[in-house]
Amino acid sequence: MLNQYEAVTPQDWDEWLKDGQSTIVLVDHDGEAADLRRRIAEAQGQAYLEYLRVLPKAQWWVELWDNSFPELQVLRPVQVLALAEACIEGSDYLAPSVIGVQGIARQFVDAFELAERFGLTVEAGPFAGNEQRAFCDWRQRLRERLLEQGALTGGQLISALAKRLDALELPVRLVLSKELELTPPEQQLLKALQGAGVALFQLLPADVGDNTACQQASFASVQEEVEAAARWVASWQRRAESPRLALIASDMNRYEMPLQRALERFVYPASLFPASQSEVLSEPWRVGTGRLSAYPIIASALDALQVAQGEVGLEQLSRLLRSPFVAGAHEQAASRAQLDWRWRERFGNRGSLSRALALSQDEEATTAFQALCETAQGHAGRAQPSTWVARFDAELLALGWPNRDAGDPVVDQCRQGFSQVMDTLRALDRQLGKIGRSEALRWLQHVLQGKRFELRRDEAPPLQLLNLEEASGQHFDAIWVLGLSDAALPQAVPPSPFLPRELLVAAGVPRADHSDALRRDTALLKTVLASAGEAVISYPAQSDDAVAQAPCTLLDWNYPLWEPVDGEQAFSVDAAVEVPEEEKIRPVSAKEKSQLRGGTGLFRAYALSPFYAFLKYRLGLQALPEPVEGLDPKTQGNWIHRALELFWREAGGSDIFQSESDDQIEARLNDAIDQAMSEEGGHGDELRRIEKRRLLSLLKEWLDFERNREEAFRVKAVEAAGSVDAFGLPLHIKIDRVDEIDGKTVVMDYKTGSIAANKLNAENLLEPQLPMYALLGRNLVNSDIDGVVLAQIHPRGMMAHMRSSWSATLVPGKPRNPVDSPDKWQAECEAWERVLSGYAQGFLGGEAGHDSTRKDADFKFDPFVPVLARGGEVDDD
């Protein structure tokens, strides 16, 4: 169709730019428009083209209508979706099990626009399915609503333009891109425009030189693929002064983040570092599929509005509390970090802002959040979207968002983009009417997610990250196309639930069937590979799920293999770094020693890593608690410890197994569990009932284990606590239980996880708790300690590991290498004392080494998790 129009020559551009008559150039998308504007300006030596406009086809159709008939509105897609939802709600065609119509409405709008654009006739005949009958009914309802509002959709625009051709404000010339695809109604409209006197021309494809310089590569994983592509970009930055490059991915959603991380590492590492106040760092690439919602300042605003609504996820509450875009973020950072810690300790996975603020001990730190709460409380009831926009603005103002001075280009442009989103929401008044807060937030989020956004720059970056469709029609010096596996192309053809495939094929709808999709994908690849003089194509041999992948079958893959380039960065930073000859940490001073807080956990931390102990107990650093679904292991363990404490405080010893029946013992245990659980609030009633049943079953099994002990015992003390001098370190310890067996004293420590007895060995003393009780607990229990017991209370099984001066078993058994005599017990205690004394002296002396071969899981501390100082607060562990 396009081949019938006259081709544009360079002489044409010269004349058109001088004759003062309007010329419109139509292309497929924004990226192609920007690229063509650049090439025309470079060729003609003009950066500003007054009488020539290059813009996407869809945008010009809308502008042509708005300029000619401003009284009749072309609705935005979100406005059409709002009307469609209203047409579908309560429809007889909806199944009773349907909860929300949002997904159905989106599919219906897609089908409606397609049918209107191509003039499709869908009959609700006797043999039509329920979906087709529903489509006909909803289509008629939507058409009626559009007539009531004096509006039309993008799909109806072409036929409306054709009917009012005489009243249109037409340009003198219309130039069509070589790659421009036109529907049959659009082709008819162009014929009519030509008949009305508009001169039609066609662009010739640009000459990009020899297109045979293509190489191929395969990689074991996506990570290796993106790193190779980043190194390739760095090598090009050294080869040419201002190259035009593109990294093109078959699925940019999958590749965007890995690509950006690799580029930050190999191409422009400076973007990883914060800019100074006088410098704004800008990475030398742009992402064609950028979204406004991806910017942290905008995500923070959405978090604030959702948090003000009511109960949300704890992570969202924490994210808002830590946000730098809230008033007082810098001044109150420490106080808010403390509050964040308390939230994570006290809440489950969800909570409300008002309940969270009640935990604050610093009113100044939460002033902005309190203002947000108070402002949002006055915004109850239903209102039009424009009213909700005003309310949301007031809430963000109360919070102090965005907490930045005017003049920051990133903040200013993001705020401008957010204002455009709010304008779109405001424009939904006629379509939505009065709605509640949750509905207003849903529509705001929908508009935000669809808002394309890119920061404006003084100069275009040399590198673009694009998908295949965005790259089509543009021209580069070199490109790398990633992800060309057989799983990526050819693309699947999703069926329409409303429009029969044979109807779409007959109307010439693009990608209506697999053969057409195959042809278009092949042509798209050919066009993209011809857009540069040098190209590399690649694919990962394994998917993210470790599934083997073959290369895309639309290409021959008979190109030369790509030769890897060296790893030199395109940009470098030169700075002098002073490194001391020997790094030393000062010993613990008398003042610091007096302020130390903690228990036996200090020795355990030192056993794992002196550096870990230094971080946790001298610097006061702790990993933030992670919220968990349901009950966290710490709460479950506390309930077990407390229930056993209450039970044995009343039971007294093993005599209870003879003096009371099983039912009486179970009743006593049940009461102890009830009291233990009642001392800690939170969690739903049903969850607590389930947990109580679990605890009762678990502790009954443990009491059965204790019933089978070889010797009678008396529980001498439970939760015996006090302060001790631990080889020069002032610590607080708490012993779970102290038993007396035939005049001898044994201390017991409960573990609700799996136990490893070898961690009590002096040569590998990673569990120093019981050894410290044995050596330091005499004053707490008022007698010498003759043995220790490590007790495992776990659903996988009950067990106890014992070391003492007379026995190595609580229940009948034959342990390996037992410690069961006075001599062995004395030797064990002396070995423990040597090791623990060494731990203490090393900690006090400033030792902070680290064994890098130890497993990270041993630490229960992720160095990549944000940590904070707690003012010396450390659990009595």
N, C-alpha and C positions, 0 to 999 in steps of 0.2 A: 504493500500500500504506500509506504513512504518513498519508494523508489521513483514515483511519478513526479516528485517535486524537484525543482531546480536546485543544484548543489551550490553551496556558498563558497566563494573564492576569497582570497586575501584582499583583492581589490574591492569586493563588496563591503568588507568591514571598513575600509578607508572611506568609502563614500557615505556609508550609513552613519558613521560617527561625526560626519561633517554636515549632513543635509538637514539636521534638526527635526527629522521625522521619527516617530516612535517605532522601536523594534523590540519584540518580545522573543526571547529564546526559551523554549520549553525543554526540560530535561526530566529524568525520572525521580531524582532525589536531591537533597540538600548538598551532599558531598560532591556530586557531579556538577551542581550549579556553582559551588565555590571554586572547583578546579577549572571550570570553563571560564569563569570571570577572570581568574588569575592568568590563564593562557592568552585570553583576548587582550588584557591590559598589557602583558609583557610584549606581545606581538605588535601592538599599536603604540606602545610607549605611553600609555595613559593609565593611571591608577583609578581614575573616577570616570565612569561612563555615564554621561548625563541622559542620553536619549536611548540607551540600550539596557534592557533588564534581562537577567538570566535567573530563572526561578523554576521550581518543580511544577509539573503540569497541574497537579491537584490544587496547589496554592493559587495558580492563575485562574482556574475556573471559579474559585470562590471570590477572588478579588474582582473578576469581571462581573459577577453577579452583584456583589456588594456596591460597586461603583455605579451600577446602572439601576438597581432596585433596592436602595437602603431600607425601604419600609418592609421588605420581606426577608426574614432572617434565615441564613443557612446555619442549622444547628451544629454545634460541636458534637463529636462522637459521644462524650459523656452525657450530653443533654438527650441525645437519642436513646442512650441506654436507660436513662431515668424514665423516659416515657415508655420504653419497652417493658420495664419492670412493672409499671403501673398497669399496663395492658394485660400482663400475664398473671399478676396477683389475683388469686381467687378464681382463676379460670377453671372451667369444668374439665379441661384436658389435662390438668395436673394430677398426678397420682397422689393419693392421701399421704404417702410416705415422704413426699418432698418437703424438706424443712425450709429451704431458702431458694429463691428463684434467680439469684445472681448469675450462676453459671449457665443456666438455661437461657437467661436473657441475653447474655453475651453471644451465645451461639445463634440465637434467633436474630439479633441485630446483624451479625455477619451474613446470615442467609438473606435477610431483608434487603440489605444494601446491595448484595450481589444480584438479587432478583430485580431490583429497581434499576441498577446500572445497566444490566443486559436486557432488560425488558422481558423477563421470564414470566410465563404464564403457568401457574400451579393450580391444578384442579382438585377440588375436594370431592371427587366422585365416589361412587359406591365401593370401588375397589381400592381407594386410597387408605393408607395407614393412618394411625392415630396422630403421628407426628406431622404428616402432610395436612390433615384436617386442622390440627392446632395451628400450623403455620398460616393457613388461609384465614382463619379466624383472627389471629393476632395481627396479621398483616393489615387486614381491613380496619381493625381497631386503631392501629398505629397511624394509618393514613387519615382516619377521621380526626384523631387528636392533632395531627400536624395541620390539618385544615383549620381546626378551631383556633390554633395559635398563630396562624398565618406564617408557617415555617415549612422548611423542607430539609431533607437530609442530603449528604454528599452524594448518595447513590441516585437521587432524583434530580440532581443539579443539571446534568447534561441535557436531559429531555426538556427541562424548564428553560435552559438557555436557547435551545433550538426553537422553542415556541415563541420566544421574545427576541428573535434575532434583530429585528429592525430597531429595537430600543437600546441595543448594546453599545457601549463606548469601545469601539474596536481600534486596535493598533493598525499602523500602515503595513507592517510586515510581521510575519510569524515564522520563526525558524525552529525546526524540529530536530532534536538530537537523533543521531544515527541509531542509538540504542532504545529510543523511546517506544514504548508499547502502547497501542491504542485499542480500546474496545470498539466493536462495530458502531455503537451510538456515537462515540467520539469521532470516528472516521467520517460518519455522516455529517456531524457538526462542522468538521474542518472543510468538507466540500461546500457546505452552506456558507461558511466564512469566506471561502475563496470566491464563491459566487457573489458575495456582498462587497467584493473589492479588496479583500486582504490578500497580500502577496505571500505565498507559502514557499518556504525554502527548506532545504535539508542540509544538516552539517555532514561533512565528510569525516571519516575516522581520522584521528591525528596520526601522523607518522612518528612512531616511536623507535624506528630503526629495526635492526635485525632481531627478530623475536625467537631465534633458535638457541640463544644462550640460556638454556634451562638446565638445572641440575636437580638431582633427586637424592633423598636421604631417608633412612628409617632409624628409629630410636627405640630403646627398650621401654621407655615410659614417656608420659607427657612432660615430666620434669626435665628429663634429658633433652627433649625436643625444644622446649622454650629456652633453656640455657644456651643451646647451640644457636638458636635464632638471635638471642641477645648478643652473643659474641659476634655474630655476623653483622649486626647493626653497628657494633663498636668498630669493627674493621672498616666498614663503609665510612664512618665518621673520619677515619684517618686517610681514606683514599680520596675523598672529595670534600671541597669546602662547604658547600650547602646542598647536599644530596636530598632528593625527594624519595623517601622510603616508605614502605608499608609492610606491616605484619598482618597478614590476612588469615583469619581462622574460619573453618567451616562452622564452628560453634563458639562464638565469642563469649557467650555466657560461661562456658567451661574454661576458656583459655585466658580470659581477661586478667584475673588475679595472679595466676602463675606467671603470665607474661610481665605484668607490672613489677612483680618481685624480682624476676630475673633481670629486667632492664635497670631497676634500681641498683642491683648488685654489679652488673657488668658495664652498663652504659653511663649512668649518671649517679654514682653513689652519693653525691652531695645532697640529693633529694631525701636521703635518709636522715639527715641532720637538721635540727631546727635552724631557721633563718634568724639572723640578727634583726634588731628593730629597724635598721635602715635598709634591709635587704629582703626581697621577696624571692625565694627560690622557686623556680618553675622547671619541671622536668621537660626535656625536649621531645615530648610526644603528646598526642591527643588521642582520646578514645572516641571513635565515631558513635558508639552506642551509649554515651554518657547519660546518666539519669540524675536529676536534681536530688532525689531522695537518697542518693549514695553519699552526699556531702554531710559530714558530721554535724555541722551547724543546723541543717534542716532536720536530720534525724533527731537531734536534741529537741527541737520545737515539737515534733510529732510525739516524742516521748512525754513531754510535759503535758500536752493536751490529753493524751491517753491516761497518764497517771492521775490527772485531776478528775477523771471520770469515775474512778472507784478502784476496785481491787484489780491488780495487775501482777505479772510475774516479778519475783524478787529481783531478778537480774535487771529488769527495766527500771525498777525503783533505784537500784544501786547505780545504774548507768546515768540516770538523771542527777543523782546526788553528786556524782563525780564529774559531771559535765563542766567544762570550762566556759560554757556559754550561759551560765546562771550567775546572777549578781553575787559578788563576794566569793567567787570560786578561788581566787588566789589567796585572799586574806584568810579565808576560813577552811583552807585545804586540810589542815591537821585535824580540826574539830570534826569536819565532815568524814574524814577517814575513820576516826574513832566511831562515829555514828554508823558508818557503813558496816564496820565490824559487828556492832551490836545487832544490827538488823539481821545479818547473816547468822548470828548465833541464836537469836530469839525466834525468827520467822521460819516457816516452811518455805515452800516454793512460791507462795503468793502472799500479798498483803496490800493494804491500802495506805495512801500517803498520810492520812490523818492518824491512823493507828501507828504508823512508823514514826511520825514526829513526836508521839507521846514518849518515845524512848530517849529523846534528846535531852542532854544535860547542859546544853549550851544554846540558849534562845537566839543569840546573835548569829550562830551558824545556820539556823533554819529560818531566819526572818523571811527570806525570799520564798521559801516553800510554803510557809504559813500564809503568806500573802496570796500565793497561788490557790491554796485550799479555800481561803475565805472568798476570793473572787469567784471561783468555780461554784461555790455553794449558792451564790446568788443567781446562777444561770440554770435554774431548773425549768422543767416544762418543755413544750414543743414550740418551735419557732421556725421561720423561713431561713433558708441557707444564708441569705445576706445578714440576718440578725446573728446567726451563729458565727459568721466571719467577724463581726464586731466583737462578739463575746470572746472568741479565741484570741483576737488581738489584745483585748483587755487582760486576759489571763497571761499571755506572754509578756506583756508590759509589766504586770505585777511580779513576775518571776525575774525580771531584769534581763530577759533574752533580747539580743544575743550577747550582751556583756562585752561589746567591742565598740571602740570609737569609730566614727565615720571616717572614711578615707582608706580603709583597708580594702583593696580591690576585690579580694575573694569574698569577704563578708558583704560588701556592697552589691556585688553581682548576684550572690546567693539570695540576699534579701529581695532584690528585684525579681528574681525568678519565683520566690515564694509569694510575692505580691501578685504575680500573674496567676499562680495557682489559686490564691484566694479570690481573685477576680473570676476565675472559671467557676469556683464553688458558688460565688455570689450570683452568677448567671443562671443558676438552677432553680431560682424562685418559682418560675412558672411551671416547671416540670415536676418539682417535688412538693411544693406547698409547705405546710408546717411539718417538721420532723423533729425527732428526739435527738439528744446529744450523741448517742451511739451511732445513729444513722448518719448524722452530720460528719462524724469522724470517719465512718466507713467511706463516704463519698470523698472526703478530703484525702484519705489514703489512696483511693483509687486514682484520683487526679494526679497526686504526687508521683505515684509509680509510673504513670504514663508520660510524665513531663520530661521531655528530652532537654538536656542542658549541657552547655559547654562554656567554660570561662573564656571571655574575650582576651586576646593577647595583642600586643603591639606588632609582633611578628609571628607568622605561621610556623609551628614547630616542624622540623625536618622529617619526623616520623609519625605515621598514623597507625592506629590499631583498628582494623575494620573487619566486618564480616564480608562474605562474597558479594552480597547485593550492594553494599555500600561502596565497595571497590569498583564495581562495574561502572564504566563511563569515565573513570579518572585515569590519570597518566602519571607514571613514576619513573625514576631512574632505575630502581630495583625493588623487587617484592619477594617476600617469603610467604608461601601459603602453607599453613599448618593444619594438622588434623585430617588429612585426606585419606582416611581409612574407608574400607568398604561399609562400615557402619554409619559413616557420615553422609556419603553420597552414593547413589542418588537418594534424595530425600523421599520419605514416605508421603503418601497422599491421604490425609485424614478425610474420611467420608463426612458429608453433611447430614445431620439427622433429619433435616427438613426438605432438602432438595435432592431429587433423584439424580444419580450420576449421569444417566443417559441424557437427561435434560441439559445438564451443564456441558456435556461434550457437544451436543448439537448446537448449543449457543456459542461455542468457541471460548468458554471460560478457561483461563490459564490454569494449568495443573488439575484439570478436571479428572484425568485418568493417569495411570502410571506411564503410558507411552509418551504422553505430552510432557509429564514431569521429567522423564528421562531425557527427552530432547532439549528441554529448557535448561536442565542442569549441565548437560554437555556443552551447550552454547554459552552458558554463564562461565564455566571454567575456561573455555577457549577465549572469551572476551577478557577475562581477568588476566590470564597468562600473557595475552597480547598487549597488556597495558604498560609493560616496562621492557627495557632492553635486556634486563638480567632478572632471572627468576630462580627460586629454589622451591621445590615442592617436597613435603615430608609427611610422615604419619608415625604414630606410636604403635609398636608391635603388640602392646598390651593396653587394654582399657583400664579405667580406674578400678574395675572389679576383677582385674587380673584375667580377663578373657582375651584370648589371642585374636589379633586383628590382621587382616590382609589389606594391601593397598587398594585404593579406589579403582573400581573397574572401568571408570569413564576415561582413564588415561592409559597410555601405553606403557609407561614406566621403563622406557628404553633410553633415558637421558644419562649423561655422564654422572658419576657419583660426586656428591658435594665433598669437597676437601675441608676438614675442620680448620678453623683459624685459631690463632693463639688467644690467650685469655687477657691480653692487655686491655685496660679500660680506656674508653674514649676520652674521659675526663679524669684528672687526678688532682689531689689536694696535697700541697707541700707545707708541712708544719713541723716545727721542732718539738720533740717530746723528750722531757727529762725523765730518765729512769734511774732511781737510786741504786747504788751498788748492791745493797742488801735491804730487803723490806722486812721491817720488824714491827711487831705490835707490842705496845707497852704492857708491862705486867699489870695485874689487877691491883689498884691502890686500896688503902685501908677504907677510904670513903666509898669507893665503888663496891668493895666487898660487903660493906654494911647495907648497901642498897640492893644487893642481889636478891632476886625473888625466884622461887621455884622449888622443885623437889628432886626426886631421884632421876627425873627426866634430864637434868643437866648432865649427869654421868652417862646416861644412855646416849645423849646427843654427842658427847665427846667420844664415846666408843665408836660411834658410826663415823664421825668426822670431826676433828678439832675445829675445823673451819665452820662447820654447821653449828657447833656449840657456841662459837664466837658470835656468829650472826644472831642466833636466837636469844642467848642469855646476856651477852655484853652489849650488842647493838639493839636488842629488843625487837628483832624482825620476826614476823610470823606471816605465813601464807594466809590469805583471806579464806575464811570458811566457805565451803561450797554448798549451796542449797541442794537438798536431795528430795526425791519424791517420797512421800510418806514419812516414816520415822527414820531418823539418822542413827547410825550405829552407836554414837555417843549416848544418845538418850536411852536406847535400849540397854546399853551396858550399865548406865546409872541406875535404871530401874531394877536390874538384876542384883546389883551390889546392895542397893537400899533394901530390897525385899529380903535378901538373905541376912542383912544386918538386923532387921526387925524380927525376923523369924528366930534367929539364934539368941538374940537378946532375951527373948521370952522362953525359948525351949531349953536352953542351958547346956545340953550335951546329948550324948548318945542314949541316955536313959529314956529319952522320950520315945524311942522306937519300941520299948517294952511297955511303957506306962500308958501309951495312947494308941488308939486304933488308927488304921489308915485313914478313915473318914475324918477323925479328929485332927490328924496331922494335916490333911488336905485343907480342912477348914481354916486351920491356923495359917497355913501358907497362903491361902486365898485372901485372908484379911491383911497379911503383910504386903501382898502385891497391890491390893486396893489402896492401902495407905501410901505406898511408894509412888503409885501412879497419880494419886490425888495431889501430891506435893508439887507437881509440875503441870501447868496449864497448857493450853493449845491442843491442836489435833482434834479431829472430829470424833464424835461418840462411837460411831461404827468402827473406825480405825482403832480406837482404844479397846473396844470389846474384842476385836480380832487379836490385838497384841496381848491382851490379858490371857486369852485362851492359849496363845503360844507360850507365854511365860509360865503359866501354870503347868503345862505339859513338860516344858524344859526343866523346871526346878523340881518337879516330882521325880523326874528321871535322875536328877543330881542327888536328891535325898535318898533314892534307892541305892545309888552308888555309895553314899556315906553309910547307909545301913549295913553294907557288906564290909566295912572296915575291920581289920584284923583285931584291933585293940579298942577298948572303950576310951572315950575322950570326954573332956569337959571344955566347953567354950569359955575361955577365961576372959576374953575381951573381943569386941568388934569395933572396927574403925578407930583403933588406938592411934592418936595423933599427937605430934609435938615437934619441937625444934631441936635439932642436933647439930653438933660440930662435925661435919663430914670431912675429916682430914684437912681442916683449915677453911672449909667452906660452910657458912651458916645456911642450913637448909631446913625445910619443913617436910616431914614425912608422915604418912598415914598408912597403917597396917590394916589390911582388910579383916584379918581374923587371927586370934591367938588361941591355940588349943593346948590343953594340958593332958598328957598321956602318961599315966603311971608316974607322976611326979616330974616329968620332963616337959619342957616348953617348946612348942613348934609354932612358927608363924606361917600363915597361908596367904597366898595371893591368888585372887580369882582372875581368870582370863576368859573373856567371852569369844575370843578368836582362837585360832589354832596355836598350839604352843610348840616350841622347839627346845628340847632339853639341853642340846649341845651349846646353846647360847648362854648357859650358866657356867660353862667351863672357863677357867681362868685364862687360858690361852686364846679364847674367842669370846670374851665377856661382853656380849651385846645386850644382855638383859640384867643390868646390875641391881635391880630393885630388891630382890630377895637377899642377895649377898650383903647389901647395905643394911637391911633389916637385921640380919644375923649378927653383923658387926656393931651396929649402932643402936639397936632397939632395946637394949637392956633396961635403960631408965624408963622407957615407955611401958614395958610390961612387968617391971619390978622383979626380974629374975634373969638368969643366964638363958640364952637361947640355944637349944640343943638340936634344932633341925629346921628345915624349910620345906614347904610344899608348894609346888606350882600346879594349880588346879585348872583344868580345861572344862568349861561349861559350854558345850556347843552341840547343835543338833546332829552333827556328824558322829558324836560320841563323847562320853565322859571319861576323863582320865586324870591321873595325878602323878606328878614326878616328885619324888621325895629324896632328900639327902639329910642324914642326921647322924647322931652319935651311936645309934643302936639299930636302925632299920632303914631300908631303902624302899619300902612299900607301904601303902595304906591298905590296899586290898591284896589278896593273894596273887603272887606273880614272881617272875625271876628277871629282874632288870640286869642290863649289861653294865659292867664296871660300876658296881654299886658303891655308894658312900654310906656305910652302915656300921661303923665302929668308932670308938672315941679317937683313935689315932688318925683314921681317915678323915673324920670330921675336923679335927684340929689342923691337919695339913690343908684341907680344903679352905678353911677360914684364913689361914696364913697366906695362901696363894691369892685369895680374893683381896686380902688387905694390901698386898704388894701392888696388884693391878690398880685397885681403886685409889690408892695413895698416889700412884703415878698419874692417873687421870687428873686428880685434884691439883697436883703440883704443875702439870702441864697447862691446865686451864688458868691457874693463878699466874703462871709465868708468861702468858701471852702466846702460847703455842696455838697456831691456827693452820696447820697443814691439812691436806686433803688427799685421800686415796681416790684417784680418778677411775680406778677399776671397779669400785663398789657400785652396785646397782642403784639407780635412781629411786627405785621403789622402796629401798630401805629407809629413805629419808622422810617419805610422806611430805615432801616439800618440793614444789616445782619452781625453779628459779625464774621461770617465765611468767608466773602468777604475780600480779602486783602485791608488794609487801608494804607494811607500814609499821611505824614505831608505836608501841602501845604504852609508852611511859614506864617501861620496866615491868608491866603486868605480864606474868607468865603463869599458866595453869599449874596448880599443885599436882604435878604428875609424878 
